[in-house]
Amino acid sequence: MVDIYEIISKAKNSRATDVHISADNPPIMRVDGYLTKMQGYKPLTPSEVRDIVTRLLEEHDIMSHNKEVDFSFGFEDVRIRANLYYERGNPALALRIITKRIRTFEELGLPTTIRDFCDRDTGLIIITGPTGSGKSTTLAAMVDYINSKYAYHIITIEDPIEYVFENKNSLIHQREVGRDTESFADGLKYALRQDPDIILVGEMRDLETISLALTAAETGHLVLATLHTNSAATAPERIVDVFPAHQQKQVSLQLANTLVGVVYQRLVPKKTVGMMPVAEILVANAAVKNLIREGKIHQIESIMQTAQKLGNVLFDDALLKAYFDNAITKETLIGFARNPEEVSKKIGWTGV
């Protein structure tokens, strides 16, 4: 019988971030952003994959009749975020390996502006970026910073719970969608009746959740939430566009009144080994709030360019800093840059 925990242990020791289990393939892991077959394993049969899935669901008390299900569990010194799905009629698993130890802003190399956001006691902070960009790790660092510094009641609504927090100065209650609450919207609605100071929303996926998050921020709470956008500047537009046209003016006013800032990030390969987050920062100063209020969101990026002393950081500038700090290679810099030609000029390289 194939031992899934042995697979996870070997992947963890190889610094893998993800493991894929599916029929007719050996276990495959992702290391430094690249997929590789795990050595010493033959392609798994459909029966072996079903046995793995059955064992995990039974051992971690997961009851589901759905074809897709998210769950998480602890193993050794890591947590595993698992997604069960079906392909070609057979079950398959995608496993994300998450270190239990919560890293600090300094360890992650994140700008101090993010820490400054966390010192606010009301408003909306958005963490955005593609899937697998380290948003959960950044959110965990933010919650842990607040937990260490302030005596707050923090409620998290997650799908699934990834990092498990221990109470320090704050009281933290973590609620998992599907187990502790029916949905992000339900969790957020009832969190407002649970005397919260800070609410973490694992993902703002729909109109109701976004509307409740804005209301929570507007009524004296600090709300931390994630979105999927391709830049910090487009996050406000993404929020407003979720709503019908007749509501967008009011939503723009709410967002302008509550937005603290936006962090857009991606994980890029380090020069040595591993990955590191590179963060673009939008600070919601008076000029940004006015643009949101007036429906001129498309002009936000130009404000970011001219108000960098306030903590705004464009993504290519963050990449350049990592390059000049000798943290990433020239190839990584050019490969991830939004404007490779402009970045190449700034480092005196004529290869583009």
N, C-alpha and C positions, 0 to 999 in steps of 0.2 A: 504493500500500500504506500502510495506517495504521501510523504509527510509535509503538509503545507507549512508547518512551523519551521521545519528544517529549511525549506525554500526561503521563507522570510528571513531567517537568521543569516543564511548565506548572502542574500541580497543586501541586508543591512551591513554586513561586514565588508561588502564590496562598494559601500557608499551609494547604493541605489536609492532613488527616490520613489520608484514605482516598480510593481511587478504585475505582469499580465499572465493569466492562466486561461488557456482555451484548448479545446480538443484539436488533435492533430498537430500541435505545436509543443515544443519543450517550453518550460517556464522562460519567460523573457523579461529582462529587467532594463530599467533606464538609468544610466550612469552619466553624469555630466551632460544631460540633455540628449544622449544617444541611446537607442535600443540595442541590446546585445543578448544573444542566447546564453542561458546559464549552462555552464559546463557540467557534465556528468549526468544529464537528464535526457531521456529519450522523449520523442513526441508523446504527449499524454493522450490516452484513449478517452472517448466520451464518458465511459464508465468511471475512469479515474477522476475526471473533473467533477462528475456528479457526486462521487464519494467525498471529495474535498469540500464541495459546497454544502453537502448535508452535514458534515462534521462541524463546519464553522457555524452554520445556522443553529444547530442543536446546542453546541457548547456555549454560544453567546445568546441563547434564548431569543432568537429572531424568528418571529412568526410572520410569514407573508405568503400570499397567494398571487402576488404580482409578478410580472416578468422582469421588472427592474426594482431593485431595492438598495438603499444606502444604509450602511451600519458601520460602527466603529468598535474597536476593542483594543485593550492593552496587551502587549507582549514584550517580555524582557524589559529593556529600557526605552521602548518606543511605543507609539500608538499607531494603529493601522486604520486608515479610512478605506472602507471597502465598498465597491459597487458591483452588485450581481446583476448580470444581464444575460440575454439569450442571443445566440447567433447561429444560423443554420439549424435551429431546433435544439441546440445544445447549450447548457449553461456556460458562462464565462465569468471571470473575475478581473477587476482592475483594483489593485491594492496600492494605496499611497502610504509610504512609510514616513512617519512624523516623529521627530525626536520629542521625548517627554519634557526635556529641559527647555524652558522658555528663554530664548536669547534676548539680550538687551538691544536697545537701539545702537549702542556703540559696537557690539559684536556683529550686528547686521550691517553696519556701515551706513545707517540711514541718517539723513539730515536732522539737525537739532530742531528744525521747524516743526517736525512731526511731534516731538516732545512738547513743544510750546502749544500745539493744538490741544494736547491732552490736559494742559493746565487750565483750559476753559471749563466752566461748569454748566454751560448751556450751548445749544447749537447742534449743527449737523456736520460730521466729518465723514467724508466718503473715501474709501480705498477702492481703486479701480485698476483694471488691467486684464489681460487674457487669462484663461484657465491655466493653472500651474505656474502662476507668476509670483507666488509667495505671499498672497494677500492675507491668508490665515495666519502666517507667521508674523507679519507686521501687526495685525490686529492683536495677536497674543502679546506681543511686546508692549503695545499701547495699554492693554488691560493690566498687565503686570506692573507697568510703571505707575498707573493710577492706584492700583492695589497697594503698592509699596508706600505711596506718598499720602494718600487721602483716606479718610474714613467715610466711604460711600457705600450705598447699596447698588451693586452692579448686577443686572439681569442680562444673560445672554440667551439668544434664540438662534440655534444652530442646526444644520442639517448635513452631516451628523456632527456631534461634539468631537472636536479634534484635540485641542489642548485642554487638559484638566487643570484648573486653577486651585491653589490653596489660599484660604483667607489669610491675609496679612493685616493691613489696617482696615481693609474693606470687607464687607459681607458680599459674597458672590454666589448667585444661584444660576446654574446652567440648565437650560431647557432644550431638549432635542425634539425637532419636528418629527411627528409620527409616533413618538414614544411618550413625550410629556405634554405636547400640544399638537393640535391638528395641522396647523399651518403657520407660516411666518406671520401672516396677518392676525390670526387668532392669538398667537403668542404675544405679539406687540400690543394688541387691544387689551388683553388682560394684564400685561406687564404694567400698564398705566394705573392699574388698581392695586399694585403690589408695593407701593411706596418706593419707586426706584429713583436713584439719582442719575444713573447711567444705564443706557440700554444698548446692547450690541445686537445688530440684526445681520445674521450671516449672509443674507442676500436679499436685496430689494428687487423682486422679480416681477411684481405686478402693481397695478394702479392702487389697489387697496393698501398694500404694504407700504408703498411710497407715501401715500396720503397720510397714513397713521404715523409714519416716521417723521414727516414734516410737522404734524400736529404735536407729537411728543417733543420735538426740538423747540417748537414755538411756545410750549407750556412749561418751560423751565428745566428741561432735561438735556443732558448731553447724549447724543445718539451717534454711534459708530456703525457704519454700514458699508456694504460692498456693492459694486456695480460691475458690468462688463462694458467698457468703452475703450477706444484706442488712443485716448489722450486725456489729460486732466481737464483741458479746456472744453471738451465735448460732454463732460459729465452733467453739467447743468442743463444742457440741451436735451440730453437723454431723459432726464427726469421730467422736464416740462412736456416733451413730446408724447409721453405715455398718456397724458390726459386729453380729453376731447377739446376741440378748439375753444368752446365757450368757457372752459375752466382754466385755460392756460394763463390768462392775465392774473387771476387770483393766485395760482400756483407759483407764478414768477415772483409775486410779491412775498409769498411765504418763504420761498427759497432764498430770496435776497435778504430777508430778515433773519434767517437762521443759519445760512451756510458759513462755516468756519474755514473750511479748506478742503482741497481734494489732493489725494496722493495717487498718481498713476505709476505703476511699477512693472518691470519685467525682470526675469532672471537671466543673467548672461554668464558665459563661462569665465571663470577666473583664470589669470595667467598661470597659476600653479595647478591646483586641482579644485574641483567643486564649482559651485555656482554662487553668484552674489546678486542681490537686488540692486537695480538702478532705478532711482525714483525721480519722477517729475512732480513738482509741487506747485499747486495753485493756492495762493493765500487770498481769501475773500476780503479784500480791503474795500474801502468806500467806492472806489472806481469800478471794481468788479461787481459789487452789489448794484450799483446804478445801471450797469449794462444789463444785468439780469432783469432788473425791475422794468427797464425800458424795452426789453425784448431784443437787445442787440448782442446776444450771446456770442455771435460769430466774431466779435471784436475782442474777446477775452484774451486770446493768445498774444495780441499786440500789447495788451496791458502787462502780461507776464514778461514780455521782453523788456519793457521800459521800467518795470518796478521790481527789479531783481534784488535791490537792497532790502526789500520788505520780506524776503524769503522765497520769492518765486524762483523756480528753477525749471528751465526747459529740458526736455529729455536728452537732446543732443549735448547740451552743456553738462548734464550729469554724467553722460558717457565720457565726455572729454576729461572731466575731473578724474574719473576712474582710470582713464588712460595715463594722464599725467602723474597720477599717484602710483603708477606701475602695477595696477591691479588687473588690467585687462590688456590683451594684445591689440596691435593695430588692426588686425583682421577682424577681431570682435567689434572694435570701435566702428569700423566702416560697415561691417555686415549688419549691425543693429541700428545704425543711425537713420533717422528719418530723411536727412538731407546729406547723403554721403559725399557729394561734391563739396559742399560748404565745409563739412568737417575735415575733409582731406586738405583743403586750403589752410585750415587753422593749424594743422600739424606739419604743413610744408611737404605734403606727399602728393605726387602727381600721377599716381597709379589709377585714379578714377577720372 
